[in-house]
């Protein structure tokens, strides 16, 4: 007589067969995909804690041992973390590189930097080659590249853990497959708008950032909110691209108007510094004749005279968090790590001229 009863423990049934366990067996017993088992074996942060515990428990019970050589070929582990960016702001990139290196120090991982033109034809093919040839263990993506959904889909297809750095209103977060570090640029920018109005300024110019960058929209929205709280709007807006020269050219146009602004806000510190140059060429004194504000709190903010009032964004800390969380097995999949910006008042702030 045969016993047709089904065991309550499929692992016990498997062990009775005295079969050497394979990765497919582990996946079947855990009722997860082979890819998920692979991620658990390689300590990927993209697996939920309870799933990771279940898979590890089954691996231990059935005695599964991954083939190290096959594992290396399949998962392309090189202990290299890629940093992908397309950004004209050199200081921002330097801060991000330093922060990423801070986070990787002592982890056994190294950083590989890859500048790119994310609007160029063949961009995704270029990134695919970079990831596969370097056998990357993970990728950090900086804005604006971090907004490319095609890139996010590609990295997910390649089964490469990634974390992106982005500027978003924290109340509106799109779901993505990877991790993200979020800067709340609006917070400090609204403070800056309030600060300008509090000094009595009513004609306020704004040098905008590149529209391709979420940060440009977030910062402008924050500055505008600070003004709108008092029934004001920008008196003039000029486009910029986050460079010193674009800030200089934009400020020249504003300051040569008959109704020139008494305050100018640059969407970053480099453009604000460009506005300094335009003001000095016209014989305007800062802050007596013109108040200037920036964003980032880059080193240039304290190297120009007078020192620049700005909104501080902790970019180095953000990159450090990104590399730490990307390489940690304890990071919750899909997690967001939020950083606020804050107003720093310095010598370029002054009351509106009479």
Secondary structure, 3 states (H helix, E strand, C coil): CCCCCCCCCHHHHHHHCCCCCCHHHHHHHHCCCHHHHHHHHCCCCCCCHHHHHHHHHHHHHHCCCCCHHHHHHHHCCCCEEEEEECCCCHHHHHHHHHHHHHHHCCCCCEEEEEECCCCCCCHHHHHHHHHHHHCCCEEEECCCHHHCHHHHHHHHHCCCCEEEEEECCCCCCCCCCCEEEEEEHHHHHHHHHHHHHHCCCCCEEEECCCCCCHHHHHHHHHHHHHHHCCCCCCCEEECCCCCHHHHHHHHHHHHCCCCCCCEEEECCHHHHHHHHHHHHHCCCCCCCCCEEEEEECCHHHHCCCCCCEEEECCHHHHHHHHHHHHCCCCCCCCCEEEEECEEECCCCCCCCCC
